[in-house]
Amino acid sequence: MLTFLLPLFCIIQTASALGGFIETCSEVRFWDPDSVWGNKYKTSPYLVARCTSSDGDDYCTWLPLTMCYSNVDGQLVARSQ
């Protein structure tokens, strides 16, 4: 039973740290502005998401995958190492 609960706890903790990202962003995908065709997930420099604000408006957010990040108090922060 413990082997089932531990991964579940980690998932809940991660979702909580994301600050509601999972609930507000319906479409998360890789994106390469230089490529129209092909397997973008293999070479894409960006992760983009279509989200909804608390007012109900749609907005797009993106994360460049060419930088290093770390989780600092639930926020993604650029780090050199």
C-alpha positions in Angstrom: 0.0 0.0 0.0 2.9 2.4 0.8 4.4 1.8 -2.6 1.1 3.2 -4.1 0.7 6.1 -1.8 4.2 7.5 -2.1 4.0 8.2 -5.8 0.5 9.6 -5.4 1.7 12.0 -2.7 4.6 13.2 -5.0 2.1 13.9 -7.8 -0.2 15.8 -5.5 2.8 17.8 -4.1 4.0 18.6 -7.6 0.6 19.7 -8.7 0.3 22.0 -5.7 3.7 23.5 -6.4 2.7 24.3 -9.9 0.1 26.8 -8.5 -2.9 25.5 -10.5 -1.0 25.3 -13.8 -2.5 21.9 -14.6 -6.1 23.1 -14.0 -5.8 26.3 -16.0 -3.7 25.1 -19.0 -5.6 22.8 -21.4 -3.1 22.5 -24.2 0.6 21.9 -23.5 2.9 21.1 -26.4 6.3 21.5 -27.9 6.8 24.3 -30.5 9.6 25.1 -33.0 9.1 28.4 -34.8 11.5 27.3 -37.5 9.8 24.0 -38.3 6.4 23.5 -39.9 6.8 19.8 -40.5 8.5 16.9 -38.7 8.9 15.5 -35.2 9.0 18.7 -33.3 9.1 17.0 -29.9 12.6 15.9 -30.7 14.1 19.2 -31.6 11.7 21.8 -30.2 13.3 24.7 -28.3 10.1 25.8 -26.6 7.3 24.3 -24.5 4.1 26.3 -25.0 0.7 26.2 -23.2 -2.7 27.6 -23.8 -4.1 28.7 -20.5 -7.1 30.5 -19.0 -6.8 33.4 -16.6 -9.0 33.9 -13.5 -11.1 36.3 -15.7 -11.8 33.5 -18.2 -9.5 35.0 -20.9 -7.2 32.8 -22.9 -3.5 33.5 -22.9 -0.3 31.7 -24.1 2.7 31.0 -21.9 6.0 29.5 -23.0 9.2 28.1 -21.6 12.5 28.0 -23.6 14.0 24.6 -23.2 17.5 25.8 -24.0 18.0 27.3 -20.5 18.5 25.7 -17.1 15.8 26.1 -14.5 15.3 25.1 -10.9 12.2 25.1 -8.7 12.6 27.7 -6.0 9.6 27.9 -3.6 7.3 26.7 -6.4 8.6 29.2 -9.0 10.7 28.3 -12.0 13.9 30.4 -11.8 16.8 30.5 -14.4 19.9 28.9 -13.0 23.3 28.4 -14.5 23.8 25.0 -12.8 
